[in-house]
Amino acid sequence: MTPQWFKAFRLDRQHREKRQRIARYFDCTWQSEWGPQRSRVSSLSPTGCYIEDRFTVPPSGDVVPELTVNLPDGQICVQGTVMDAMPGIGFAVRFTQVDDDTKARLSAAVQELRQVHAQF
C-alpha cells in the first residue's frame, strides 16, 4: 500500500511539471514609489515572475502599477501585486489585468524558451 504522503508528493510533482515557468534572466523596469527601478527577472510564467532586486523591495501586497519585461521577441508591459517580498533578495509578482494578447505572448515565449532549454 502506498503511503498518503507519497501520493501527495507525486501529484504535486506532476502539477509542477505542467506549470509553465522558465528560470532565465530578463531585464526589466518597474515603477516603485520612488520612480522607475531597473532590475532583472529570474523566473517567468504567464501568470507572474520573480524580480531580483537587492535594494528596492516593496512589501507584500503592494501594487506594481507598471512592469516592463524585455523578452527575446520584444517588451511586455503588465501590472501586478507583490506576493512574496524578501528584503535584500527580491520579490514575486502575480500579474493582474493581463489582456489576452499579452497573455498569449507570455505563454508562447515561456513555452518556446522551455523547449530551447530542454534541448540542452
C-alpha positions in Angstrom: 0.0 0.0 0.0 1.4 3.4 -1.0 1.6 6.0 1.9 -0.7 9.0 1.6 2.2 11.5 1.7 3.9 9.8 -1.3 0.7 10.2 -3.4 0.5 13.9 -2.5 4.2 14.3 -3.4 3.7 12.6 -6.7 0.6 14.7 -7.6 2.5 17.9 -6.6 5.4 16.9 -8.8 3.1 16.2 -11.7 1.4 19.5 -11.2 4.7 21.4 -11.1 5.8 19.7 -14.4 2.7 21.0 -16.1 3.2 24.6 -14.9 4.7 26.9 -17.5 7.7 28.6 -15.9 11.2 29.4 -17.1 14.2 30.1 -15.0 16.1 32.6 -17.1 17.2 36.2 -16.7 15.4 39.1 -18.4 16.0 42.8 -17.9 13.0 44.7 -16.5 11.9 48.1 -15.4 9.2 48.5 -12.8 7.6 51.5 -11.2 8.2 51.9 -7.4 7.0 54.7 -5.1 10.5 56.4 -5.8 10.3 56.1 -9.5 11.4 53.7 -12.2 13.7 50.9 -11.0 15.9 48.7 -13.2 16.1 45.1 -12.1 16.1 41.6 -13.6 13.5 38.9 -13.7 14.9 35.4 -12.8 11.8 33.3 -13.2 8.9 34.0 -15.6 5.5 32.4 -16.2 2.3 33.6 -17.9 0.9 34.5 -14.5 3.8 36.1 -12.7 7.5 36.5 -12.2 10.3 36.8 -9.6 12.2 40.1 -9.7 15.7 40.2 -8.2 16.5 43.5 -6.6 18.8 43.9 -3.6 18.0 47.5 -2.8 14.3 48.3 -3.6 11.9 45.6 -2.5 8.3 46.6 -1.9 6.3 44.9 0.8 4.0 42.0 0.1 0.6 43.2 -1.0 1.8 46.4 -2.8 0.7 47.0 -6.3 3.3 47.3 -9.1 1.5 49.7 -11.4 3.9 49.2 -14.3 6.3 46.4 -15.1 8.1 46.1 -18.4 10.0 42.9 -19.2 12.3 42.6 -22.1 11.6 39.3 -23.8 13.6 38.0 -26.9 10.7 39.0 -29.1 10.1 42.4 -27.6 8.8 44.0 -24.4 5.7 43.3 -22.5 4.1 45.7 -20.1 1.9 44.4 -17.2 0.7 45.3 -13.7 0.9 43.1 -10.7 0.7 42.5 -7.0 3.7 41.7 -4.8 3.2 38.3 -3.4 6.4 37.4 -1.5 8.9 40.0 -0.7 12.3 39.2 0.7 14.3 42.4 1.5 17.8 42.3 0.1 16.9 39.5 -2.4 13.8 40.3 -4.4 10.0 39.7 -4.7 7.4 37.7 -6.5 4.8 39.4 -8.6 1.4 38.0 -9.7 0.3 39.7 -12.8 -3.1 41.4 -12.8 -5.3 42.7 -15.5 -3.4 41.0 -18.3 -5.0 41.3 -21.7 -5.4 38.3 -24.0 -2.7 39.4 -26.4 -0.1 39.8 -23.6 -1.1 36.5 -22.0 -0.7 34.7 -25.3 2.7 36.4 -25.9 3.9 35.4 -22.4 2.7 31.8 -22.8 4.3 31.5 -26.3 7.6 33.0 -25.0 7.8 30.7 -22.0 6.9 27.6 -24.0 9.4 28.4 -26.7 12.2 29.1 -24.1 11.3 25.9 -22.2 11.7 23.9 -25.5 15.0 25.5 -26.3 16.2 24.9 -22.7 15.1 21.2 -22.9 17.3 20.6 -25.9 20.4 21.2 -23.8 
